Amino acid sequence: MLRSRLRSSIASVALLASCPAAFAVPTGQSAPLSDGSALTITGSGSNVPRTAAARAVDQINALDFSTFQAAVSRAIAVGKTLRLPAGAYSYTGGSLQITVPVVFEAGALLSCNGGNVSFTNTVSASRNQIFASGCMPDFSNDKKQSYVFPEWWGAVGDSACTAGSGADSTAGLANAIASGAAQISLAGNANYRFTSLSTTRSHLSLIGADRGSTLMCQDDATGLLDGLALTGAGGQNIIKDINFSRIQNGVGSVAAASVVAGGSGYAVGDAITLAGGVSTTVAVLTVTSVSSGAVTGVSVQTAGAYTQPALPTATMTITPAVAQASTSGGGTGATFKLRWQGPADLRIQDDYFVTVEHNTFAGSGSWDHIRIEGKNTNPNQIYVERSQIFGANHDNVLIYGPSSSATPGDIYIEDHNYIRGAGFAGVEVLGYTNGIFETANTIYNNKYGNYWDAGPAGYIQSAKIRSNDIDTNASGDYYFGLSDVHYQQNWHSDVAPFVCTSCVNLQAEGNAFTIGGGTTAAVFNGALSVHFDGNNFTGGSTPIQVNPYNGTQSSQLTFASSNWSYGGGYFLTTTGTPSQITVGVQLTSTSQAVIAPTSAINNLTIIGQQSPDNNSNNAFSSVLWGKGNTVGAEESAAGGYANQVYGYGATAFGANNKAVGSFSTVRGYMASDDGLYGAQCFANGSTTGAIGGQQLCQHVLRGRSTGTSALRLTSDGNAAGSTNCLNLADSSHAQFMIMVSGFNPSAATSANWQSAGPNILTRGSGVASTYYSGSFSASTAPAVSTGAGSSARLQLSADTTNGCLNVTITPPDANTWDWEAAVIRLKMQ
């Protein structure tokens, strides 16, 4: 019985299927079915029979309903996917939210009124137009739709990226962005031609298939419009895997100008036409103030229209500046610093949490490729990463802060960007900024690699420039107003220098400077507290130059622990009167010199080249420079060649000198302190070939008396011994002059002697042979005295026990007297 009933049911279904016309109803009427579905499609204007089997599938087909709204309502009611076959669908009512999945088949096109339709579930369609012009459904609350295609709004990637070629995809791209969808997915092997795009939205991801196959070609005949502008307080946007290019030239103009050199012969009201650049209209400045004929202020009279900016022609070593081409008056010599404005392929204004990743910005028509700027608030946490950015007529990357309330901060230009061939700067930073991080980029073959100018802001603060390849930039790098900035581990290989003007608290370590012949590597103008240490210089003439700026002298600069492969000149040259300069460099040529002799430096410290055969074998000693030196006592030092220091607190400078006594100093060539305490000796050689054989020495002997007993003066104030009384070696001779003074501080009385003729001390073989002859062989009254000092007596004799000079005082009374003898002696041995 069951089998019979089943066969009957199948037969009934087959019968129904063979008679579809029996279910046809008049157009627009509801079918006599409990589900309220219609059996004909009205979208195409023709009646299509529908079978029960077709209506039984697990989707709601819009062909079964007389209106689009009825189809949507039924799909929502039963929780089934809504399928839109080919045809035209329309909804012109109030807000309609579609909460079920929707499938657009090829040829399906929905018309709506602006944003009166919204989706909160998946929408499936191929890369064809599915929304008619003026229909802009809202995807902003659709958490299930991963992406939309701009082709759904009519965009077509069929351009040859030439003016007017292919479809204009501006509206399609703009509507896709305005839809609120989380991701706009651009096709590969597609070139989208558009005029200009702008959005203030957040959470936008504009993603191409690959930067080599997805092109956005801006076709702006005016030359004034940005390509894509992310403006307002939106944020958390991503631009990735797209090639941006500009078909027609962007046009820039002068936004502001300031005076660098005032020149002479100018008057207020003079019009100054600027030189240089490629323009249809040349920029003109008006002189607003002068001082004795020198320009002190200007305004922009005509901003100009440039496809390539006027470039600085004046000296690079202080401030790059643009010269005048002509003037309406008689003035000459004025130069100006210019701030330019113009369109960008990508402008990020007042935005935050923006990632620009793995894109290409190319083409010869762009004014600026990427411009990051504040307008009403502080843009921050902008990341430009792994992108090719090259060939802009002005800047490849421009970061601009117009005021303290619109200051870009935490801007990251990092992770292997290739920044090449800009007409002006690879990376330009202007005005108020706080936290620019430029890391691991190649900045190559631009006019300026980096051009960072704080301008009226005063300082560019807390920036880090690290691990970049800054290579073959025609005018080098220019920085004005860096403050608390790290410049580290960069390779600077340019034909022009690194210039830092008005820089404060700069930490620059571990950089390599490879500079063309005759070129300075680094120039500091009016700089304060700069630590430029541990850098390597190859080639170049005079690697470091220090100058004043606007009357401010450079101060507190350190250039230590560096290496220089000789390229000519001096390691450091200066102008003005810089102060507190420390220099230490390893030199590779005997013809090298550290500091130019014309330099006038206050408080200069030189830490010289070291040699591996210098030996400092005490933890608190130092070898300052040279080679072959040995320092073997605490708090001692040597510099030069083959000096020996074994005395505590002793120093030796020059060549082949020897200091053994404590607190002694020897200098010149072949000088020796003979082991004496506190001696200062100078020599310039010796006919005998012995160190200390012919030299000039100075000694101070001292003592204190509190009674009337005879007092012996020695260099350390102790009893006479082998190192403290001008001791002579065998076969040596000394001629000397002596001054002796005694002073009683409580009574302010004194006794004073000075030798009038030669005094000699000679020693033959053994201490007993020591002999003295001179002014004070007998007890001698003072030549000049006050008070009781007239009773004091001085006598000199040979000390045949220690082989030295005996200087003995007989005090005038038992009061406290301090005694001192100063001896200047010629010594031969």
C-alpha positions in Angstrom: 0.0 0.0 0.0 2.9 2.4 0.9 4.6 1.7 -2.4 1.4 2.4 -4.3 0.9 5.7 -2.6 4.5 6.8 -3.3 4.0 6.0 -7.0 0.9 8.1 -7.0 2.6 11.1 -5.5 5.4 11.0 -8.0 2.9 10.8 -10.8 1.1 13.8 -9.4 4.4 15.9 -9.3 5.2 14.9 -12.8 1.8 15.9 -14.0 2.1 19.3 -12.4 5.5 19.7 -13.9 4.2 19.0 -17.3 1.4 21.6 -17.1 3.1 24.8 -15.9 0.6 27.0 -17.7 -2.1 26.0 -15.3 -0.3 28.0 -12.6 -0.1 31.2 -14.7 -1.9 34.2 -13.3 -2.4 37.7 -14.6 0.6 40.0 -14.4 1.0 41.7 -11.0 -1.5 39.5 -9.2 -0.8 37.2 -6.3 -0.9 33.5 -7.0 -3.5 31.4 -5.1 -0.7 30.1 -2.8 -0.5 30.4 1.0 3.1 31.7 0.8 2.0 34.8 -1.1 4.4 34.2 -4.0 3.7 35.3 -7.5 4.2 33.1 -10.6 5.4 35.7 -13.0 8.3 38.2 -13.2 7.5 41.8 -13.7 11.0 43.1 -13.8 11.6 42.1 -17.4 8.1 43.0 -18.5 7.1 39.5 -19.5 5.3 36.6 -17.9 7.4 33.6 -17.1 5.6 30.5 -15.8 7.0 29.2 -12.5 6.7 25.6 -11.4 6.1 24.4 -7.9 9.5 22.7 -8.0 11.2 26.0 -8.9 9.5 27.7 -6.0 10.5 24.9 -3.7 14.3 25.5 -3.8 16.0 26.9 -0.7 16.2 30.5 -1.9 13.7 33.3 -2.5 13.7 34.2 -6.2 12.7 37.8 -7.0 11.0 36.4 -10.2 8.3 35.0 -7.9 7.2 38.4 -6.7 5.5 41.4 -8.1 7.8 43.9 -6.3 11.3 44.0 -5.0 10.1 44.9 -1.5 7.7 41.9 -1.5 10.6 39.6 -2.4 12.8 41.1 0.4 10.0 40.8 2.9 9.4 37.1 2.1 13.1 36.3 2.2 13.4 37.9 5.6 10.3 36.2 6.9 11.5 32.8 6.0 15.2 33.5 6.6 16.3 32.4 3.1 18.8 33.9 0.6 17.3 36.3 -1.9 18.3 35.6 -5.4 18.1 38.3 -8.1 18.2 36.9 -11.6 19.0 39.1 -14.6 16.6 42.0 -14.8 15.9 45.5 -13.5 14.7 45.9 -9.9 13.6 49.0 -8.2 12.9 50.3 -4.7 11.9 53.9 -4.2 10.3 53.7 -0.7 11.7 54.5 2.7 14.6 52.8 4.5 14.8 49.1 3.6 17.3 47.0 5.6 18.1 43.6 4.0 19.2 41.2 6.7 19.4 38.0 4.6 22.1 37.0 2.0 21.5 38.4 -1.5 22.8 36.9 -4.7 22.9 39.1 -7.8 23.1 37.1 -11.0 24.8 38.5 -14.1 22.5 41.2 -15.5 20.7 42.0 -12.3 20.5 45.8 -11.6 19.0 47.4 -8.6 17.7 51.0 -8.7 17.1 52.8 -5.4 17.0 56.3 -4.0 20.4 57.2 -2.6 21.0 55.2 0.5 17.5 54.1 1.2 18.6 50.4 1.0 21.1 48.9 3.5 22.6 45.4 3.8 23.6 43.6 7.0 24.3 40.2 5.4 26.4 38.9 2.6 26.0 40.2 -1.0 27.3 38.0 -3.8 28.0 39.3 -7.3 30.6 39.2 -10.0 32.6 42.3 -11.0 29.7 43.8 -12.9 27.4 46.7 -12.2 24.6 45.7 -9.9 23.6 49.2 -8.5 22.1 51.7 -10.9 23.3 55.3 -11.0 22.1 57.1 -7.9 21.6 53.9 -5.9 24.1 53.9 -3.0 23.2 51.2 -0.6 24.7 51.3 2.9 27.1 48.6 4.0 28.4 50.4 7.1 26.6 48.0 9.5 27.2 44.9 7.5 29.5 42.7 9.6 29.2 39.7 7.4 30.2 41.3 4.1 34.0 41.2 3.8 34.4 43.4 0.7 32.6 45.1 -2.1 33.7 45.7 -5.7 33.7 49.2 -7.2 32.4 47.6 -10.4 29.1 47.1 -8.6 28.6 50.9 -9.0 29.9 51.0 -12.5 33.6 51.3 -12.2 35.6 49.7 -15.0 39.3 49.0 -15.0 39.7 49.4 -18.8 41.8 52.5 -19.1 45.2 52.7 -20.9 46.1 55.4 -18.2 46.1 58.1 -20.8 43.8 61.2 -20.8 40.2 60.2 -21.6 40.9 56.5 -22.3 38.5 53.9 -20.9 35.6 54.4 -18.6 35.5 57.2 -16.0 35.4 55.2 -12.8 35.2 58.2 -10.4 31.6 57.7 -9.4 31.9 53.9 -9.1 35.0 54.3 -6.8 33.5 57.1 -4.8 30.2 55.2 -4.2 32.1 52.1 -3.2 34.0 54.1 -0.6 30.9 55.9 0.6 29.0 52.6 1.0 30.7 52.1 4.4 31.9 48.7 3.4 34.9 47.6 5.4 37.0 46.7 2.3 36.9 48.0 -1.3 38.5 45.2 -3.4 40.1 46.4 -6.7 40.7 44.0 -9.5 44.0 42.8 -10.8 45.1 43.6 -14.4 42.8 46.7 -14.1 43.5 50.4 -14.7 40.9 52.6 -13.1 40.7 56.1 -14.5 39.3 58.7 -12.1 39.3 62.4 -11.5 39.5 62.8 -7.7 38.3 61.0 -4.6 37.8 62.2 -1.0 36.4 60.7 2.1 36.2 61.4 5.8 35.2 57.9 6.8 36.9 55.5 9.2 37.7 51.8 8.9 38.2 51.9 5.2 40.5 49.4 3.5 41.2 50.1 -0.2 43.0 47.0 -1.4 44.3 46.1 -4.9 45.2 42.7 -6.2 48.9 43.7 -6.4 50.7 47.0 -6.9 52.0 45.7 -10.2 48.5 44.9 -11.6 46.1 47.3 -10.0 46.4 50.9 -11.2 44.5 54.0 -10.2 45.2 56.6 -12.9 44.2 60.1 -12.0 42.9 62.1 -15.0 42.6 65.7 -13.7 42.9 68.3 -16.4 43.0 71.2 -13.9 46.2 69.8 -12.2 44.8 71.0 -8.9 43.0 68.1 -7.4 44.2 65.4 -5.0 44.1 61.8 -6.2 42.7 60.3 -3.0 42.2 62.4 0.1 41.6 60.9 3.5 40.4 64.0 5.5 38.7 64.8 8.7 38.9 63.0 11.9 38.4 59.5 10.5 40.9 56.8 11.1 42.0 53.2 11.0 42.2 53.1 7.2 44.4 50.9 5.0 45.6 51.6 1.5 47.4 48.6 0.1 48.7 46.9 -3.1 47.8 49.8 -5.5 49.8 51.6 -8.1 48.9 55.3 -8.0 49.8 57.5 -11.0 48.8 60.9 -12.4 48.1 61.2 -16.1 48.3 64.9 -16.4 50.7 67.2 -14.6 49.9 68.4 -11.1 50.3 72.1 -10.6 51.9 73.6 -7.5 52.3 77.2 -6.3 54.1 79.2 -3.6 52.2 79.2 -0.3 54.6 81.2 1.7 58.1 82.8 1.5 60.7 84.0 4.1 63.9 85.9 3.7 67.2 84.1 3.8 69.5 86.9 2.5 68.3 90.4 2.5 70.5 91.7 -0.3 70.8 95.4 -0.9 69.1 98.3 -2.6 65.4 97.2 -2.0 62.4 99.3 -1.1 59.0 98.5 0.4 56.7 97.6 -2.5 59.3 96.2 -4.8 58.0 93.2 -6.8 60.5 90.3 -6.9 60.1 87.7 -9.6 61.5 84.3 -8.6 64.0 82.4 -10.7 63.8 78.7 -11.7 61.2 76.0 -12.1 58.9 75.1 -14.9 55.8 77.3 -14.9 52.9 78.8 -16.9 52.7 81.6 -14.3 55.8 82.8 -12.4 55.7 83.5 -8.7 56.1 87.1 -7.6 56.9 88.3 -4.1 56.2 91.8 -2.7 58.7 93.4 -0.3 56.8 94.4 2.9 59.8 95.6 5.0 63.4 96.6 4.6 66.3 97.6 6.8 68.9 99.9 5.2 67.9 98.5 1.8 68.0 94.8 2.8 64.8 92.9 2.6 63.4 91.8 6.0 59.9 90.7 5.0 57.9 89.6 1.9 54.4 88.5 1.0 53.3 86.3 -1.9 51.8 88.6 -4.6 51.4 85.9 -7.3 51.6 82.3 -6.2 52.4 81.1 -9.7 51.5 77.9 -11.5 54.4 75.3 -11.6 54.7 71.8 -12.9 58.3 71.7 -11.4 59.2 73.9 -8.5 61.9 76.6 -8.4 64.9 75.0 -6.7 67.4 76.6 -4.4 70.5 77.9 -6.1 72.1 79.6 -3.2 74.7 78.0 -0.9 73.7 74.7 0.7 75.9 74.9 3.7 73.7 77.2 5.8 70.2 77.5 4.3 69.1 76.5 0.8 67.5 79.5 -0.9 65.8 80.5 -4.2 67.2 83.6 -5.9 65.3 86.4 -7.8 65.1 86.5 -11.5 64.2 90.2 -11.6 62.8 93.0 -9.5 60.7 96.1 -10.2 63.3 98.1 -8.2 67.0 98.2 -8.1 67.7 95.6 -5.4 70.1 92.7 -5.8 71.1 89.6 -3.8 68.0 88.7 -1.9 67.2 85.0 -1.6 64.2 83.2 -0.1 63.1 80.0 1.5 59.8 78.9 -0.1 56.9 76.7 1.1 55.1 75.1 -1.8 51.5 73.8 -2.0 50.0 71.5 -4.6 48.0 68.3 -5.2 49.0 64.9 -3.8 48.3 61.4 -5.1 47.4 60.5 -1.6 46.6 63.2 1.0 46.2 62.2 4.6 44.8 65.2 6.6 43.8 65.1 10.3 43.6 61.3 10.0 44.9 58.7 12.4 45.8 55.0 12.4 46.4 54.9 8.7 48.5 52.3 7.0 49.8 52.8 3.5 51.4 49.5 2.6 53.1 47.9 -0.4 51.9 50.5 -2.9 53.6 52.2 -5.9 53.4 55.9 -6.4 54.9 56.7 -9.8 54.5 58.7 -12.9 56.1 62.0 -14.0 52.9 64.1 -13.6 52.6 64.0 -9.8 53.4 67.1 -7.7 53.5 65.3 -4.4 53.0 61.6 -4.1 52.1 61.4 -0.4 51.2 64.4 1.8 50.5 64.0 5.5 49.3 67.1 7.2 47.3 68.7 10.0 44.6 71.2 9.4 42.2 71.2 12.4 43.8 68.5 14.6 46.8 66.4 15.0 47.2 63.5 12.5 49.0 60.6 14.2 50.1 57.0 13.8 50.4 57.1 10.1 52.4 54.2 8.6 54.0 54.3 5.1 55.6 50.9 4.6 57.2 48.8 1.8 56.2 51.1 -1.0 57.8 52.3 -4.1 57.6 56.1 -4.2 59.4 57.8 -7.0 59.4 60.6 -9.6 57.3 63.3 -8.0 58.0 66.7 -9.4 58.0 68.2 -5.9 58.1 65.7 -3.0 57.8 62.0 -2.8 56.7 62.3 0.8 55.7 65.6 2.5 54.8 65.9 6.2 53.5 69.3 7.2 52.3 70.8 10.5 50.8 74.3 10.1 50.4 75.0 13.8 50.8 73.6 17.3 47.2 72.4 17.2 47.6 70.6 13.9 50.9 68.8 14.5 51.6 65.4 12.8 53.0 63.0 15.3 54.1 59.4 15.4 54.5 59.3 11.6 56.4 56.2 10.4 58.1 56.1 7.1 59.6 52.7 7.5 60.3 49.2 6.4 62.0 49.3 3.0 60.3 52.1 1.2 62.1 52.9 -2.1 62.0 56.7 -2.3 63.6 57.9 -5.5 63.9 60.7 -8.0 61.9 63.6 -6.5 62.3 67.0 -8.1 62.8 68.5 -4.7 62.9 66.1 -1.7 62.6 62.4 -1.1 61.1 63.2 2.3 60.2 66.8 3.3 59.1 67.6 6.8 57.9 71.2 7.5 56.6 73.1 10.5 55.2 71.6 13.7 55.9 67.9 14.1 56.5 65.6 17.0 57.7 62.1 16.4 58.7 61.4 12.8 60.3 58.0 12.4 62.2 57.3 9.2 63.6 53.8 9.3 65.1 51.3 6.9 64.4 53.1 3.7 66.3 53.7 0.5 66.3 57.4 -0.3 68.0 57.6 -3.7 68.7 60.1 -6.4 66.4 63.0 -5.2 67.4 66.7 -5.3 67.5 66.5 -1.5 67.3 63.1 0.3 65.8 64.6 3.4 64.7 68.3 3.7 63.4 68.9 7.2 62.7 72.5 8.2 60.9 73.4 11.4 60.4 77.0 10.1 58.4 79.1 12.5 57.8 76.1 14.8 61.4 76.4 15.9 62.1 72.7 16.3 61.3 69.3 14.8 61.1 67.2 18.0 61.7 63.6 18.9 62.4 62.3 15.5 64.4 59.1 14.7 66.3 58.7 11.4 67.7 55.2 11.5 69.2 52.6 9.2 68.5 54.3 5.9 70.4 54.2 2.7 70.6 57.9 1.8 72.3 57.7 -1.6 73.2 59.9 -4.6 71.0 62.8 -3.6 72.3 65.8 -5.6 72.1 68.4 -2.7 72.5 66.0 0.2 70.3 66.4 3.3 69.2 69.6 5.0 67.8 69.8 8.5 66.7 73.0 10.3 65.7 72.9 14.0 66.1 69.3 14.9 65.6 68.9 18.6 66.0 65.6 20.7 66.6 63.7 17.5 68.4 60.4 16.9 70.3 60.0 13.6 71.8 56.6 13.7 73.2 53.8 11.5 72.5 55.5 8.2 74.6 55.2 5.1 75.0 58.7 3.6 76.6 58.4 0.2 75.9 61.7 -1.5 77.8 64.3 -3.5 76.7 67.0 -1.1 76.7 67.2 2.7 74.5 66.5 5.7 73.6 70.0 6.9 72.2 70.6 10.4 71.3 74.3 11.2 70.0 75.3 14.7 70.0 71.7 15.8 69.8 71.0 19.5 70.4 67.7 21.4 71.2 65.7 18.3 72.5 62.1 18.9 74.2 60.8 15.8 76.1 57.6 16.0 77.2 54.7 13.9 76.7 56.4 10.5 78.8 55.9 7.4 79.5 58.9 5.2 80.9 58.2 1.8 81.4 61.6 0.1 82.7 62.8 -3.2 86.1 64.4 -3.5 86.3 67.9 -2.2 83.0 67.6 -0.3 82.4 68.2 3.3 80.4 65.3 5.0 78.6 67.2 7.8 78.0 70.9 8.4 76.7 72.3 11.7 75.4 75.8 11.9 74.5 77.4 15.2 74.2 73.9 16.7 74.0 73.1 20.5 74.7 69.9 22.3 75.4 67.6 19.4 77.0 64.1 19.9 78.2 63.1 16.5 80.2 60.1 17.6 81.3 56.7 16.3 80.9 57.7 12.6 82.9 56.6 9.6 84.0 59.0 6.9 85.4 57.8 3.6 86.7 60.4 1.0 85.6 63.9 1.2 87.6 67.0 2.1 87.3 68.2 5.6 84.5 65.9 6.9 83.2 68.2 9.6 82.5 71.9 9.4 81.2 74.0 12.2 79.8 77.6 11.7 77.6 80.1 13.5 74.1 80.9 12.4 72.4 84.3 12.7 74.9 85.3 15.3 74.6 82.1 17.4 77.9 80.3 17.8 77.9 76.5 17.9 78.7 75.0 21.3 78.9 71.6 23.1 79.7 69.5 20.1 81.4 66.1 20.3 83.0 64.3 17.3 84.6 61.3 18.9 85.4 57.7 18.2 85.3 58.3 14.5 87.3 57.0 11.5 88.4 59.0 8.5 89.8 57.6 5.3 91.7 60.6 4.1 90.3 62.7 1.3 92.2 66.0 1.9 92.1 68.9 4.3 91.4 68.7 8.0 89.0 66.6 9.9 87.4 69.7 11.5 87.3 73.3 10.3 85.4 76.1 11.9 84.3 79.6 11.4 83.3 82.1 14.1 84.2 81.1 17.7 82.6 77.8 18.6 83.1 76.5 22.2 83.3 73.3 24.1 84.3 71.1 21.1 85.6 67.6 21.6 87.3 65.8 18.7 88.6 62.2 18.5 89.3 60.5 15.2 91.3 57.6 13.8 93.4 58.8 10.9 94.7 56.7 8.1 97.4 58.9 6.7 100.4 60.7 8.1 99.4 63.7 6.1 96.1 64.1 7.9 95.5 66.7 10.5 92.7 66.9 13.0 91.8 70.7 13.2 92.4 73.5 10.7 95.0 75.9 12.1 92.7 78.9 11.4 90.0 77.5 13.8 89.3 79.7 16.8 87.7 77.4 19.4 87.1 78.0 23.1 87.5 75.0 25.3 88.8 72.4 22.8 89.5 68.8 23.7 91.3 66.5 21.3 91.2 62.8 21.8 93.7 61.5 19.2 94.3 58.4 17.2 95.3 55.3 19.1 97.9 52.7 18.1 97.7 49.0 19.1 101.2 49.3 20.7 100.1 51.9 23.2 100.0 50.3 26.6 98.0 51.6 29.5 98.4 49.0 32.2 96.6 50.7 35.0 92.8 51.0 35.2 93.0 54.7 36.0 95.6 55.7 33.4 95.1 56.9 29.9 96.9 57.1 26.6 95.6 60.2 24.8 97.0 59.7 21.4 99.9 58.4 19.3 101.7 55.1 19.4 104.3 53.2 21.4 103.4 54.9 24.7 103.4 53.2 28.1 101.5 54.4 31.1 102.0 52.4 34.3 100.7 54.5 37.2 97.3 55.6 38.4 95.8 58.9 37.2 98.6 59.4 34.6 98.6 60.1 30.9 100.8 60.1 27.8 100.4 61.4 24.2 102.7 61.2 21.3 105.3 58.5 20.6 107.2 56.2 22.8 106.7 58.1 26.0 107.0 56.3 29.4 105.0 57.3 32.5 105.5 55.5 35.8 104.8 58.3 38.3 101.5 58.8 40.0 99.6 61.7 38.5 102.4 62.3 36.0 102.2 63.2 32.3 104.4 62.9 29.2 103.7 64.6 25.8 105.8 64.5 22.7 108.3 61.7 21.9 110.7 59.6 23.8 110.1 61.3 27.1 110.1 59.6 30.5 108.3 60.6 33.7 108.9 58.5 36.9 108.4 61.0 39.7 104.9 61.6 41.1 103.1 64.7 39.7 105.9 65.5 37.2 105.4 66.6 33.6 107.8 66.0 30.8 107.4 67.2 27.2 109.1 67.7 23.9 111.7 65.2 22.8 113.9 63.1 25.1 113.0 64.9 28.3 113.2 63.1 31.7 112.2 64.1 35.2 115.1 62.0 36.6 112.6 60.4 38.9 112.1 63.7 40.9 108.9 64.6 42.6 106.9 67.3 40.9 109.4 68.3 38.2 108.5 70.0 35.0 111.1 69.3 32.3 111.4 70.2 28.6 113.8 69.0 26.0 114.2 69.1 22.2 116.8 66.4 21.9 120.2 65.5 23.3 123.7 65.6 21.9 124.7 62.8 24.2 121.8 60.6 23.0 120.6 60.1 26.6 117.0 60.8 27.7 117.3 63.8 29.9 120.8 64.6 28.7 120.1 68.3 27.9 116.9 69.9 29.2 115.3 72.7 31.1 113.5 71.9 34.3 111.4 73.8 36.9 111.1 72.8 40.6 109.2 74.0 43.6 110.7 73.3 47.1 108.7 73.9 50.2 108.5 73.6 54.0 106.9 75.1 57.2 108.6 76.3 60.3 107.2 76.7 63.8 110.4 77.3 65.7 113.9 78.8 65.2 115.7 75.6 64.1 117.1 75.4 60.6 114.6 74.1 58.0 115.5 72.1 54.9 113.2 72.8 51.9 112.3 69.8 49.6 109.9 69.3 46.7 107.4 67.2 48.8 108.0 69.0 52.1 109.5 65.9 53.7 113.0 65.0 54.8 115.6 65.1 52.1 115.9 61.9 50.1 116.7 60.5 46.7 113.8 62.2 44.7 112.9 65.5 46.4 115.9 67.8 46.4 117.0 68.2 42.8 119.0 65.1 42.9 121.7 64.6 40.2 122.9 61.5 38.6 126.6 60.7 38.3 128.4 62.8 35.6 125.8 65.5 35.4 125.8 69.3 35.8 123.1 71.9 36.4 123.1 75.7 36.3 120.1 77.3 38.0 118.4 80.4 39.1 116.5 80.4 42.4 113.9 82.5 44.2 113.0 81.9 47.8 110.2 83.5 49.9 109.0 83.1 53.4 105.7 84.4 54.7 104.1 84.7 58.1 100.4 84.9 57.4 99.4 85.9 61.0 101.8 88.9 61.0 101.8 89.5 57.2 105.6 89.7 57.2 108.0 88.2 54.7 111.6 87.4 53.7 112.7 87.3 50.0 115.8 86.2 48.1 116.7 86.0 44.4 119.9 84.8 42.9 121.9 87.5 41.1 124.3 85.4 39.1 124.8 81.8 38.1 124.4 79.0 40.6 125.8 75.6 39.7 125.4 72.1 41.1 127.7 69.4 39.7 128.2 65.7 40.5 131.0 63.5 39.4 131.2 59.9 40.5 129.1 59.1 43.6 127.1 61.4 45.9 130.1 62.5 47.8 131.4 64.3 44.7 128.4 66.7 44.6 129.5 70.3 44.5 127.7 73.7 44.8 128.9 77.2 43.9 126.8 80.4 43.7 125.1 83.3 45.3 124.2 81.8 48.6 127.2 79.7 49.7 127.2 81.6 53.0 124.2 82.4 55.3 122.5 85.4 53.6 120.1 87.9 54.8 117.0 88.6 52.7 117.2 91.1 49.9 113.7 92.3 50.6 111.8 91.8 53.9 109.2 93.1 56.1 108.9 93.0 59.9 110.7 90.1 61.6 111.5 88.7 58.2 114.8 90.6 58.1 116.2 88.3 60.6 115.7 85.2 58.5 118.7 83.6 56.7 119.2 81.5 53.6 122.1 79.2 52.7 122.6 76.8 49.8 125.1 73.9 49.8 125.7 70.5 48.2 124.1 67.5 49.9 126.8 64.9 49.6 124.5 62.3 51.2 121.8 62.4 48.6 123.7 64.0 45.8 121.4 67.0 45.6 120.9 70.7 46.4 120.6 71.6 50.1 118.3 74.7 50.5 118.2 75.6 54.2 116.3 78.4 56.0 116.9 79.7 59.5 113.6 81.2 60.6 113.5 84.6 62.3 111.2 83.5 65.2 109.1 80.6 66.4 105.9 81.8 64.7 104.4 79.8 61.8 106.2 80.6 58.6 105.6 79.0 55.1 108.7 78.8 52.9 109.0 78.2 49.1 111.8 78.0 46.7 111.4 78.1 42.9 114.3 76.7 40.9 114.8 77.0 37.1 117.7 74.9 36.0 119.6 73.8 32.9 120.7 70.2 33.2 123.3 68.3 31.2 124.4 64.7 31.5 
